[in-house]
Amino acid sequence: MSKSSLPDYVNPRRLANQGMSLEGEISADSFKRIAEVATITGQSVQVKLKFFSDEENFRVISGSIDMDVDLDCQRCLTPVSVKVESQFEVAIVATDESARNIPNHYEPVIVEEDTLDLVPLIEEELLLALPMHAYHNDCEVQMSYGDAEDVAEVEETTPNPFQVLANLKVGKTKN
Ligand SMILES: [Zn+2]
């Protein structure tokens, strides 16, 4: 299957009513906020979105996104390649107030009219999935100085469970 671009805007309620899926790419240039903290190494980010209505009639977008980035290794300060994989489920709501009534396992996304701008949603999820600290698996600084204790201290300052998850994923990354 050839790679296609995702549309910038969708009508998420209609797609959910129809049970549609979208799969495609978003150009790496679209993600200005990510560019401030990481270097996206691919031309694009791979996105899969499923739109559906759940059994309680919440309209939901279930997504999975893959992105390759370079981050600064916190030991040697040279780039380390990291694969960021984000899985998320958001419920489409019309107002702040209805956002408070959705089940806990969803994040809300507020869509007042019929149009959802996909890039900000995707970028927000990628920022959540981005590890705060990245290290080479075989970093030479670590091998020279064995500074595992320093690392432990750094990681204690990481309260966000998304980041803990992301760090686990980083650990699996071949570099
Ligand atoms: Zn390193």
Backbone and ligand atoms as CSV (ligand in chain L), in Angstrom:
chain,resi,resn,atom,element,x,y,z
A,1,MET,N,N,0.843,-1.190,0.000
A,1,MET,CA,C,0.000,0.000,0.000
A,1,MET,C,C,0.877,1.239,0.000
A,2,SER,N,N,0.591,2.165,-0.893
A,2,SER,CA,C,1.407,3.362,-0.936
A,2,SER,C,C,1.049,4.279,0.231
A,3,LYS,N,N,2.023,5.090,0.611
A,3,LYS,CA,C,1.811,5.963,1.768
A,3,LYS,C,C,1.047,7.211,1.349
A,4,SER,N,N,0.048,7.555,2.126
A,4,SER,CA,C,-0.740,8.734,1.791
A,4,SER,C,C,-0.692,9.719,2.948
A,5,SER,N,N,-0.939,10.969,2.618
A,5,SER,CA,C,-0.990,11.995,3.648
A,5,SER,C,C,-2.344,11.967,4.327
A,6,LEU,N,N,-2.327,12.234,5.625
A,6,LEU,CA,C,-3.591,12.405,6.328
A,6,LEU,C,C,-4.160,13.773,5.991
A,7,PRO,N,N,-5.490,13.922,6.008
A,7,PRO,CA,C,-6.060,15.264,5.847
A,7,PRO,C,C,-5.713,16.123,7.066
A,8,ASP,N,N,-5.618,17.439,6.866
A,8,ASP,CA,C,-5.360,18.340,7.996
A,8,ASP,C,C,-6.567,18.406,8.939
A,9,TYR,N,N,-7.738,18.399,8.321
A,9,TYR,CA,C,-8.963,18.544,9.110
A,9,TYR,C,C,-9.893,17.376,8.826
A,10,VAL,N,N,-10.596,16.927,9.867
A,10,VAL,CA,C,-11.611,15.892,9.670
A,10,VAL,C,C,-12.874,16.290,10.422
A,11,ASN,N,N,-13.973,15.644,10.050
A,11,ASN,CA,C,-15.207,15.760,10.818
A,11,ASN,C,C,-15.283,14.504,11.699
A,12,PRO,N,N,-14.827,14.611,12.959
A,12,PRO,CA,C,-14.614,13.390,13.748
A,12,PRO,C,C,-15.911,12.683,14.136
A,13,ARG,N,N,-16.985,13.453,14.346
A,13,ARG,CA,C,-18.242,12.790,14.720
A,13,ARG,C,C,-18.792,11.971,13.556
A,14,ARG,N,N,-18.703,12.542,12.362
A,14,ARG,CA,C,-19.196,11.790,11.210
A,14,ARG,C,C,-18.357,10.523,10.994
A,15,LEU,N,N,-17.023,10.670,11.117
A,15,LEU,CA,C,-16.161,9.495,10.949
A,15,LEU,C,C,-16.465,8.432,12.002
A,16,ALA,N,N,-16.750,8.898,13.256
A,16,ALA,CA,C,-17.070,7.939,14.327
A,16,ALA,C,C,-18.394,7.243,14.039
A,17,ASN,N,N,-19.375,7.994,13.564
A,17,ASN,CA,C,-20.670,7.386,13.237
A,17,ASN,C,C,-20.523,6.347,12.137
A,18,GLN,N,N,-19.584,6.591,11.245
A,18,GLN,CA,C,-19.374,5.663,10.128
A,18,GLN,C,C,-18.385,4.550,10.471
A,19,GLY,N,N,-17.730,4.662,11.660
A,19,GLY,CA,C,-16.735,3.659,12.031
A,19,GLY,C,C,-15.536,3.628,11.104
A,20,MET,N,N,-15.065,4.811,10.710
A,20,MET,CA,C,-13.988,4.898,9.723
A,20,MET,C,C,-12.604,4.828,10.370
A,21,SER,N,N,-11.636,4.394,9.605
A,21,SER,CA,C,-10.232,4.439,10.014
A,21,SER,C,C,-9.454,5.289,9.012
A,22,LEU,N,N,-8.448,5.971,9.522
A,22,LEU,CA,C,-7.553,6.739,8.657
A,22,LEU,C,C,-6.137,6.288,8.952
A,23,GLU,N,N,-5.364,6.148,7.898
A,23,GLU,CA,C,-3.971,5.772,8.091
A,23,GLU,C,C,-3.140,6.570,7.098
A,24,GLY,N,N,-2.060,7.157,7.583
A,24,GLY,CA,C,-1.236,7.922,6.660
A,24,GLY,C,C,-0.114,8.629,7.399
A,25,GLU,N,N,0.417,9.630,6.730
A,25,GLU,CA,C,1.588,10.332,7.253
A,25,GLU,C,C,1.265,11.800,7.463
A,26,ILE,N,N,1.949,12.383,8.435
A,26,ILE,CA,C,1.937,13.835,8.569
A,26,ILE,C,C,3.380,14.293,8.435
A,27,SER,N,N,3.599,15.297,7.622
A,27,SER,CA,C,4.952,15.789,7.383
A,27,SER,C,C,5.606,16.241,8.688
A,28,ALA,N,N,6.876,15.884,8.858
A,28,ALA,CA,C,7.602,16.252,10.074
A,28,ALA,C,C,7.628,17.764,10.285
A,29,ASP,N,N,7.567,18.531,9.186
A,29,ASP,CA,C,7.603,19.993,9.283
A,29,ASP,C,C,6.402,20.570,10.035
A,30,SER,N,N,5.338,19.781,10.162
A,30,SER,CA,C,4.123,20.292,10.794
A,30,SER,C,C,4.259,20.454,12.302
A,31,PHE,N,N,5.269,19.803,12.899
A,31,PHE,CA,C,5.313,19.715,14.360
A,31,PHE,C,C,6.321,20.706,14.945
A,32,LYS,N,N,5.880,21.963,15.047
A,32,LYS,CA,C,6.798,23.016,15.493
A,32,LYS,C,C,7.173,22.891,16.969
A,33,ARG,N,N,6.241,22.435,17.788
A,33,ARG,CA,C,6.536,22.335,19.228
A,33,ARG,C,C,7.517,21.200,19.491
A,34,ILE,N,N,7.366,20.099,18.768
A,34,ILE,CA,C,8.319,18.996,18.940
A,34,ILE,C,C,9.707,19.442,18.485
A,35,ALA,N,N,9.760,20.230,17.411
A,35,ALA,CA,C,11.046,20.686,16.883
A,35,ALA,C,C,11.832,21.497,17.917
A,36,GLU,N,N,11.117,22.063,18.897
A,36,GLU,CA,C,11.822,22.830,19.933
A,36,GLU,C,C,12.568,21.932,20.912
A,37,VAL,N,N,12.157,20.673,21.039
A,37,VAL,CA,C,12.763,19.801,22.051
A,37,VAL,C,C,13.440,18.562,21.468
A,38,ALA,N,N,13.208,18.274,20.187
A,38,ALA,CA,C,13.771,17.064,19.592
A,38,ALA,C,C,13.922,17.291,18.095
A,39,THR,N,N,14.791,16.471,17.482
A,39,THR,CA,C,14.941,16.529,16.032
A,39,THR,C,C,14.235,15.332,15.423
A,40,ILE,N,N,13.184,15.582,14.655
A,40,ILE,CA,C,12.489,14.486,13.984
A,40,ILE,C,C,13.381,14.018,12.833
A,41,THR,N,N,13.754,12.744,12.840
A,41,THR,CA,C,14.739,12.277,11.869
A,41,THR,C,C,14.100,11.799,10.571
A,42,GLY,N,N,12.860,11.354,10.611
A,42,GLY,CA,C,12.193,10.939,9.373
A,42,GLY,C,C,11.581,12.135,8.668
A,43,GLN,N,N,11.109,11.892,7.441
A,43,GLN,CA,C,10.401,12.932,6.698
A,43,GLN,C,C,9.018,13.173,7.279
A,44,SER,N,N,8.497,12.155,7.952
A,44,SER,CA,C,7.098,12.210,8.341
A,44,SER,C,C,6.864,11.331,9.562
A,45,VAL,N,N,5.669,11.481,10.121
A,45,VAL,CA,C,5.240,10.709,11.275
A,45,VAL,C,C,4.098,9.797,10.815
A,46,GLN,N,N,4.154,8.530,11.227
A,46,GLN,CA,C,3.140,7.555,10.808
A,46,GLN,C,C,1.968,7.571,11.780
A,47,VAL,N,N,0.776,7.708,11.259
A,47,VAL,CA,C,-0.405,7.846,12.112
A,47,VAL,C,C,-1.479,6.851,11.682
A,48,LYS,N,N,-2.075,6.160,12.663
A,48,LYS,CA,C,-3.268,5.344,12.418
A,48,LYS,C,C,-4.349,5.810,13.377
A,49,LEU,N,N,-5.511,6.105,12.862
A,49,LEU,CA,C,-6.624,6.568,13.693
A,49,LEU,C,C,-7.861,5.734,13.401
A,50,LYS,N,N,-8.532,5.289,14.462
A,50,LYS,CA,C,-9.813,4.597,14.322
A,50,LYS,C,C,-10.881,5.444,14.990
A,51,PHE,N,N,-11.952,5.714,14.285
A,51,PHE,CA,C,-13.057,6.504,14.823
A,51,PHE,C,C,-14.228,5.559,15.058
A,52,PHE,N,N,-14.811,5.640,16.247
A,52,PHE,CA,C,-15.962,4.750,16.510
A,52,PHE,C,C,-16.798,5.306,17.657
A,53,SER,N,N,-17.997,4.757,17.809
A,53,SER,CA,C,-18.840,5.052,18.966
A,53,SER,C,C,-18.767,3.854,19.895
A,54,ASP,N,N,-18.490,4.105,21.197
A,54,ASP,CA,C,-18.390,2.972,22.115
A,54,ASP,C,C,-19.787,2.594,22.628
A,55,GLU,N,N,-19.840,1.603,23.520
A,55,GLU,CA,C,-21.152,1.086,23.942
A,55,GLU,C,C,-21.943,2.115,24.750
A,56,GLU,N,N,-21.251,3.108,25.302
A,56,GLU,CA,C,-21.970,4.184,25.996
A,56,GLU,C,C,-22.225,5.384,25.084
A,57,ASN,N,N,-22.004,5.186,23.808
A,57,ASN,CA,C,-22.234,6.237,22.816
A,57,ASN,C,C,-21.267,7.409,22.886
A,58,PHE,N,N,-20.136,7.213,23.549
A,58,PHE,CA,C,-19.079,8.214,23.403
A,58,PHE,C,C,-18.415,8.006,22.048
A,59,ARG,N,N,-18.196,9.102,21.368
A,59,ARG,CA,C,-17.459,9.006,20.106
A,59,ARG,C,C,-15.971,9.112,20.410
A,60,VAL,N,N,-15.241,8.145,19.900
A,60,VAL,CA,C,-13.867,7.942,20.351
A,60,VAL,C,C,-12.923,7.910,19.142
A,61,ILE,N,N,-11.739,8.474,19.365
A,61,ILE,CA,C,-10.652,8.295,18.399
A,61,ILE,C,C,-9.572,7.471,19.086
A,62,SER,N,N,-9.275,6.320,18.539
A,62,SER,CA,C,-8.203,5.477,19.046
A,62,SER,C,C,-7.038,5.610,18.076
A,63,GLY,N,N,-5.876,5.998,18.616
A,63,GLY,CA,C,-4.777,6.303,17.706
A,63,GLY,C,C,-3.498,5.594,18.060
A,64,SER,N,N,-2.674,5.402,17.061
A,64,SER,CA,C,-1.310,4.945,17.305
A,64,SER,C,C,-0.385,5.694,16.346
A,65,ILE,N,N,0.704,6.199,16.898
A,65,ILE,CA,C,1.607,7.076,16.155
A,65,ILE,C,C,3.041,6.606,16.362
A,66,ASP,N,N,3.806,6.616,15.306
A,66,ASP,CA,C,5.236,6.292,15.387
A,66,ASP,C,C,6.055,7.456,14.861
A,67,MET,N,N,7.101,7.782,15.601
A,67,MET,CA,C,7.972,8.886,15.185
A,67,MET,C,C,9.401,8.563,15.581
A,68,ASP,N,N,10.338,8.836,14.693
A,68,ASP,CA,C,11.763,8.686,15.007
A,68,ASP,C,C,12.352,10.055,15.282
A,69,VAL,N,N,13.021,10.168,16.430
A,69,VAL,CA,C,13.633,11.453,16.781
A,69,VAL,C,C,15.059,11.239,17.264
A,70,ASP,N,N,15.837,12.309,17.214
A,70,ASP,CA,C,17.115,12.365,17.907
A,70,ASP,C,C,16.950,13.257,19.128
A,71,LEU,N,N,17.363,12.736,20.265
A,71,LEU,CA,C,17.406,13.533,21.489
A,71,LEU,C,C,18.861,13.597,21.943
A,72,ASP,N,N,19.184,14.543,22.838
A,72,ASP,CA,C,20.533,14.589,23.379
A,72,ASP,C,C,20.676,13.541,24.474
A,73,CYS,N,N,21.667,12.677,24.334
A,73,CYS,CA,C,21.970,11.720,25.393
A,73,CYS,C,C,22.366,12.489,26.646
A,74,GLN,N,N,21.752,12.135,27.775
A,74,GLN,CA,C,22.003,12.891,28.996
A,74,GLN,C,C,23.357,12.562,29.628
A,75,ARG,N,N,24.053,11.574,29.100
A,75,ARG,CA,C,25.397,11.292,29.614
A,75,ARG,C,C,26.470,11.978,28.782
A,76,CYS,N,N,26.390,11.790,27.459
A,76,CYS,CA,C,27.503,12.283,26.633
A,76,CYS,C,C,27.094,13.485,25.779
A,77,LEU,N,N,25.814,13.860,25.797
A,77,LEU,CA,C,25.300,15.049,25.117
A,77,LEU,C,C,25.429,15.002,23.596
A,78,THR,N,N,25.636,13.816,23.044
A,78,THR,CA,C,25.539,13.678,21.585
A,78,THR,C,C,24.182,13.042,21.259
A,79,PRO,N,N,23.734,13.140,20.007
A,79,PRO,CA,C,22.388,12.657,19.682
A,79,PRO,C,C,22.223,11.154,19.872
A,80,VAL,N,N,21.072,10.774,20.367
A,80,VAL,CA,C,20.693,9.367,20.470
A,80,VAL,C,C,19.343,9.209,19.767
A,81,SER,N,N,19.260,8.177,18.918
A,81,SER,CA,C,18.018,7.957,18.169
A,81,SER,C,C,16.999,7.238,19.036
A,82,VAL,N,N,15.802,7.763,19.036
A,82,VAL,CA,C,14.739,7.211,19.876
A,82,VAL,C,C,13.506,6.997,19.010
A,83,LYS,N,N,12.879,5.841,19.163
A,83,LYS,CA,C,11.611,5.595,18.483
A,83,LYS,C,C,10.493,5.891,19.470
A,84,VAL,N,N,9.658,6.854,19.136
A,84,VAL,CA,C,8.548,7.231,20.014
A,84,VAL,C,C,7.288,6.562,19.481
A,85,GLU,N,N,6.648,5.770,20.336
A,85,GLU,CA,C,5.407,5.103,19.939
A,85,GLU,C,C,4.319,5.536,20.906
A,86,SER,N,N,3.287,6.166,20.384
A,86,SER,CA,C,2.203,6.654,21.231
A,86,SER,C,C,0.924,5.898,20.903
A,87,GLN,N,N,0.235,5.427,21.937
A,87,GLN,CA,C,-1.103,4.835,21.788
A,87,GLN,C,C,-2.032,5.673,22.647
A,88,PHE,N,N,-3.173,6.047,22.119
A,88,PHE,CA,C,-4.071,6.879,22.934
A,88,PHE,C,C,-5.518,6.648,22.529
A,89,GLU,N,N,-6.419,7.018,23.434
A,89,GLU,CA,C,-7.848,7.014,23.143
A,89,GLU,C,C,-8.429,8.313,23.666
A,90,VAL,N,N,-9.020,9.076,22.787
A,90,VAL,CA,C,-9.641,10.327,23.202
A,90,VAL,C,C,-11.130,10.270,22.864
A,91,ALA,N,N,-11.919,10.891,23.749
A,91,ALA,CA,C,-13.362,10.992,23.516
A,91,ALA,C,C,-13.673,12.397,23.019
A,92,ILE,N,N,-14.510,12.473,22.008
A,92,ILE,CA,C,-14.866,13.761,21.415
A,92,ILE,C,C,-15.998,14.372,22.233
A,93,VAL,N,N,-15.760,15.586,22.739
A,93,VAL,CA,C,-16.787,16.270,23.535
A,93,VAL,C,C,-16.967,17.675,22.977
A,94,ALA,N,N,-18.122,18.260,23.304
A,94,ALA,CA,C,-18.432,19.570,22.744
A,94,ALA,C,C,-17.984,20.708,23.657
A,95,THR,N,N,-17.922,20.461,24.961
A,95,THR,CA,C,-17.649,21.543,25.919
A,95,THR,C,C,-16.727,21.044,27.024
A,96,ASP,N,N,-16.142,22.005,27.747
A,96,ASP,CA,C,-15.362,21.687,28.940
A,96,ASP,C,C,-16.179,20.867,29.923
A,97,GLU,N,N,-17.453,21.260,30.048
A,97,GLU,CA,C,-18.293,20.596,31.033
A,97,GLU,C,C,-18.492,19.124,30.684
A,98,SER,N,N,-18.761,18.832,29.428
A,98,SER,CA,C,-18.939,17.421,29.088
A,98,SER,C,C,-17.609,16.671,29.136
A,99,ALA,N,N,-16.502,17.398,29.036
A,99,ALA,CA,C,-15.191,16.740,29.173
A,99,ALA,C,C,-15.033,16.112,30.557
A,100,ARG,N,N,-15.711,16.696,31.560
A,100,ARG,CA,C,-15.598,16.151,32.924
A,100,ARG,C,C,-16.400,14.870,33.108
A,101,ASN,N,N,-17.282,14.571,32.178
A,101,ASN,CA,C,-18.171,13.413,32.343
A,101,ASN,C,C,-17.719,12.172,31.589
A,102,ILE,N,N,-16.582,12.245,30.943
A,102,ILE,CA,C,-16.161,11.073,30.184
A,102,ILE,C,C,-15.471,10.066,31.103
A,103,PRO,N,N,-15.503,8.790,30.755
A,103,PRO,CA,C,-14.815,7.765,31.562
A,103,PRO,C,C,-13.316,8.066,31.664
A,104,ASN,N,N,-12.731,7.611,32.776
A,104,ASN,CA,C,-11.326,7.915,33.069
A,104,ASN,C,C,-10.347,7.425,32.022
A,105,HIS,N,N,-10.694,6.356,31.336
A,105,HIS,CA,C,-9.699,5.797,30.412
A,105,HIS,C,C,-9.608,6.592,29.110
A,106,TYR,N,N,-10.446,7.612,28.964
A,106,TYR,CA,C,-10.308,8.496,27.815
A,106,TYR,C,C,-9.732,9.835,28.232
A,107,GLU,N,N,-8.981,10.435,27.312
A,107,GLU,CA,C,-8.689,11.861,27.425
A,107,GLU,C,C,-9.753,12.576,26.594
A,108,PRO,N,N,-10.133,13.780,27.020
A,108,PRO,CA,C,-11.107,14.521,26.209
A,108,PRO,C,C,-10.426,15.291,25.085
A,109,VAL,N,N,-11.116,15.413,23.967
A,109,VAL,CA,C,-10.709,16.385,22.968
A,109,VAL,C,C,-11.962,17.188,22.640
A,110,ILE,N,N,-11.845,18.500,22.803
A,110,ILE,CA,C,-13.020,19.350,22.636
A,110,ILE,C,C,-13.164,19.752,21.172
A,111,VAL,N,N,-14.287,19.384,20.590
A,111,VAL,CA,C,-14.591,19.734,19.200
A,111,VAL,C,C,-15.952,20.424,19.218
A,112,GLU,N,N,-15.938,21.760,19.133
A,112,GLU,CA,C,-17.198,22.491,19.283
A,112,GLU,C,C,-18.062,22.381,18.036
A,113,GLU,N,N,-17.435,22.528,16.891
A,113,GLU,CA,C,-18.206,22.452,15.648
A,113,GLU,C,C,-17.980,21.078,15.029
A,114,ASP,N,N,-17.837,21.032,13.732
A,114,ASP,CA,C,-17.692,19.744,13.060
A,114,ASP,C,C,-16.259,19.448,12.650
A,115,THR,N,N,-15.331,20.331,13.023
A,115,THR,CA,C,-13.995,20.223,12.466
A,115,THR,C,C,-12.953,19.990,13.549
A,116,LEU,N,N,-12.116,18.992,13.338
A,116,LEU,CA,C,-10.983,18.742,14.222
A,116,LEU,C,C,-9.699,18.898,13.405
A,117,ASP,N,N,-8.806,19.734,13.922
A,117,ASP,CA,C,-7.492,19.940,13.327
A,117,ASP,C,C,-6.587,18.814,13.854
A,118,LEU,N,N,-6.153,17.924,12.991
A,118,LEU,CA,C,-5.455,16.719,13.461
A,118,LEU,C,C,-4.052,16.987,14.002
A,119,VAL,N,N,-3.335,17.940,13.410
A,119,VAL,CA,C,-1.926,18.108,13.801
A,119,VAL,C,C,-1.758,18.438,15.292
A,120,PRO,N,N,-2.522,19.397,15.845
A,120,PRO,CA,C,-2.336,19.678,17.276
A,120,PRO,C,C,-2.647,18.484,18.179
A,121,LEU,N,N,-3.655,17.696,17.804
A,121,LEU,CA,C,-3.980,16.500,18.597
A,121,LEU,C,C,-2.814,15.511,18.566
A,122,ILE,N,N,-2.312,15.235,17.384
A,122,ILE,CA,C,-1.203,14.278,17.219
A,122,ILE,C,C,0.043,14.795,17.940
A,123,GLU,N,N,0.296,16.094,17.792
A,123,GLU,CA,C,1.506,16.653,18.398
A,123,GLU,C,C,1.443,16.576,19.921
A,124,GLU,N,N,0.266,16.851,20.480
A,124,GLU,CA,C,0.103,16.766,21.926
A,124,GLU,C,C,0.390,15.340,22.419
A,125,GLU,N,N,-0.138,14.360,21.718
A,125,GLU,CA,C,0.083,12.968,22.128
A,125,GLU,C,C,1.560,12.586,21.997
A,126,LEU,N,N,2.214,13.072,20.957
A,126,LEU,CA,C,3.636,12.769,20.783
A,126,LEU,C,C,4.478,13.432,21.871
A,127,LEU,N,N,4.116,14.650,22.250
A,127,LEU,CA,C,4.864,15.329,23.311
A,127,LEU,C,C,4.733,14.562,24.623
A,128,LEU,N,N,3.536,14.024,24.882
A,128,LEU,CA,C,3.341,13.222,26.100
A,128,LEU,C,C,4.191,11.958,26.063
A,129,ALA,N,N,4.377,11.406,24.883
A,129,ALA,CA,C,5.101,10.140,24.754
A,129,ALA,C,C,6.614,10.333,24.679
A,130,LEU,N,N,7.040,11.555,24.477
A,130,LEU,CA,C,8.469,11.833,24.309
A,130,LEU,C,C,9.198,11.639,25.643
A,131,PRO,N,N,10.262,10.850,25.672
A,131,PRO,CA,C,10.966,10.690,26.946
A,131,PRO,C,C,11.654,11.982,27.367
A,132,MET,N,N,11.647,12.250,28.672
A,132,MET,CA,C,12.303,13.449,29.161
A,132,MET,C,C,13.825,13.274,29.148
A,133,HIS,N,N,14.265,12.032,29.396
A,133,HIS,CA,C,15.704,11.755,29.425
A,133,HIS,C,C,16.006,10.614,28.463
A,134,ALA,N,N,17.004,10.794,27.652
A,134,ALA,CA,C,17.399,9.733,26.726
A,134,ALA,C,C,18.877,9.420,26.935
A,135,TYR,N,N,19.228,8.146,26.783
A,135,TYR,CA,C,20.616,7.712,26.942
A,135,TYR,C,C,20.955,6.704,25.864
A,136,HIS,N,N,22.203,6.695,25.413
A,136,HIS,CA,C,22.664,5.597,24.571
A,136,HIS,C,C,22.657,4.305,25.386
A,137,ASN,N,N,22.264,3.204,24.773
A,137,ASN,CA,C,22.349,1.918,25.476
A,137,ASN,C,C,23.797,1.585,25.832
A,138,ASP,N,N,24.692,1.977,24.936
A,138,ASP,CA,C,26.099,1.629,25.127
A,138,ASP,C,C,26.932,2.906,25.216
A,139,CYS,N,N,26.402,3.854,25.974
A,139,CYS,CA,C,27.057,5.156,26.037
A,139,CYS,C,C,28.452,5.026,26.620
A,140,GLU,N,N,29.428,5.622,25.936
A,140,GLU,CA,C,30.809,5.484,26.389
A,140,GLU,C,C,31.055,6.184,27.712
A,141,VAL,N,N,30.354,7.261,27.950
A,141,VAL,CA,C,30.538,7.966,29.218
A,141,VAL,C,C,30.129,7.065,30.377
A,142,GLN,N,N,29.022,6.338,30.184
A,142,GLN,CA,C,28.573,5.431,31.227
A,142,GLN,C,C,29.602,4.338,31.467
A,143,MET,N,N,30.166,3.777,30.362
A,143,MET,CA,C,31.117,2.694,30.526
A,143,MET,C,C,32.380,3.193,31.210
A,144,SER,N,N,32.788,4.428,30.938
A,144,SER,CA,C,34.017,4.941,31.521
A,144,SER,C,C,33.858,5.224,33.008
A,145,TYR,N,N,32.720,5.808,33.358
A,145,TYR,CA,C,32.599,6.305,34.725
A,145,TYR,C,C,31.606,5.516,35.566
A,146,GLY,N,N,30.815,4.679,34.921
A,146,GLY,CA,C,29.846,3.873,35.657
A,146,GLY,C,C,28.939,4.732,36.529
A,147,ASP,N,N,28.366,5.756,35.943
A,147,ASP,CA,C,27.644,6.743,36.745
A,147,ASP,C,C,26.168,6.382,36.928
A,148,ALA,N,N,25.896,5.124,37.223
A,148,ALA,CA,C,24.512,4.685,37.366
A,148,ALA,C,C,23.801,5.439,38.492
A,149,GLU,N,N,24.531,5.821,39.545
A,149,GLU,CA,C,23.875,6.519,40.659
A,149,GLU,C,C,23.381,7.894,40.238
A,150,ASP,N,N,24.184,8.591,39.459
A,150,ASP,CA,C,23.735,9.885,38.953
A,150,ASP,C,C,22.445,9.741,38.166
A,151,VAL,N,N,22.399,8.709,37.367
A,151,VAL,CA,C,21.234,8.501,36.517
A,151,VAL,C,C,20.000,8.273,37.379
A,152,ALA,N,N,20.148,7.450,38.419
A,152,ALA,CA,C,19.009,7.160,39.288
A,152,ALA,C,C,18.462,8.455,39.882
A,153,GLU,N,N,19.352,9.343,40.276
A,153,GLU,CA,C,18.887,10.623,40.835
A,153,GLU,C,C,18.091,11.418,39.816
A,154,VAL,N,N,18.587,11.451,38.611
A,154,VAL,CA,C,17.891,12.198,37.569
A,154,VAL,C,C,16.496,11.631,37.375
A,155,GLU,N,N,16.397,10.311,37.361
A,155,GLU,CA,C,15.109,9.716,37.020
A,155,GLU,C,C,14.087,9.849,38.131
A,156,GLU,N,N,14.534,10.070,39.354
A,156,GLU,CA,C,13.572,10.294,40.438
A,156,GLU,C,C,12.759,11.564,40.222
A,157,THR,N,N,13.270,12.471,39.427
A,157,THR,CA,C,12.552,13.708,39.189
A,157,THR,C,C,11.555,13.564,38.042
A,158,THR,N,N,11.223,12.351,37.662
A,158,THR,CA,C,10.324,12.121,36.532
A,158,THR,C,C,8.983,11.592,37.027
A,159,PRO,N,N,8.040,12.457,37.349
A,159,PRO,CA,C,6.803,11.979,37.953
A,159,PRO,C,C,5.764,11.480,36.946
A,160,ASN,N,N,5.887,11.867,35.702
A,160,ASN,CA,C,4.829,11.604,34.736
A,160,ASN,C,C,4.868,10.143,34.268
A,161,PRO,N,N,3.795,9.378,34.505
A,161,PRO,CA,C,3.811,7.957,34.104
A,161,PRO,C,C,3.995,7.768,32.611
A,162,PHE,N,N,3.553,8.727,31.816
A,162,PHE,CA,C,3.780,8.619,30.374
A,162,PHE,C,C,5.266,8.597,30.084
A,163,GLN,N,N,6.010,9.404,30.852
A,163,GLN,CA,C,7.436,9.461,30.590
A,163,GLN,C,C,8.129,8.196,31.070
A,164,VAL,N,N,7.640,7.625,32.164
A,164,VAL,CA,C,8.216,6.369,32.629
A,164,VAL,C,C,8.032,5.315,31.554
A,165,LEU,N,N,6.823,5.268,31.016
A,165,LEU,CA,C,6.532,4.335,29.939
A,165,LEU,C,C,7.447,4.582,28.746
A,166,ALA,N,N,7.598,5.850,28.424
A,166,ALA,CA,C,8.430,6.187,27.272
A,166,ALA,C,C,9.874,5.760,27.518
A,167,ASN,N,N,10.347,5.924,28.761
A,167,ASN,CA,C,11.718,5.518,29.060
A,167,ASN,C,C,11.884,4.021,28.891
A,168,LEU,N,N,10.859,3.254,29.275
A,168,LEU,CA,C,10.931,1.811,29.077
A,168,LEU,C,C,11.080,1.502,27.596
A,169,LYS,N,N,10.312,2.231,26.790
A,169,LYS,CA,C,10.398,2.000,25.351
A,169,LYS,C,C,11.769,2.385,24.821
A,170,VAL,N,N,12.317,3.457,25.364
A,170,VAL,CA,C,13.647,3.864,24.926
A,170,VAL,C,C,14.640,2.759,25.215
A,171,GLY,N,N,14.454,2.100,26.368
A,171,GLY,CA,C,15.370,1.033,26.760
A,171,GLY,C,C,15.436,-0.084,25.739
A,172,LYS,N,N,14.311,-0.254,25.002
A,172,LYS,CA,C,14.275,-1.334,24.020
A,172,LYS,C,C,14.839,-0.907,22.655
A,173,THR,N,N,15.070,0.387,22.543
A,173,THR,CA,C,15.480,0.883,21.228
A,173,THR,C,C,16.895,0.435,20.911
A,174,LYS,N,N,17.063,-0.121,19.755
A,174,LYS,CA,C,18.410,-0.440,19.283
A,174,LYS,C,C,19.032,0.821,18.750
A,175,ASN,N,N,20.252,1.038,19.073
A,175,ASN,CA,C,20.860,2.279,18.621
A,175,ASN,C,C,22.179,1.998,17.941
L,1,ZN,ZN,ZN,25.599,8.882,25.242
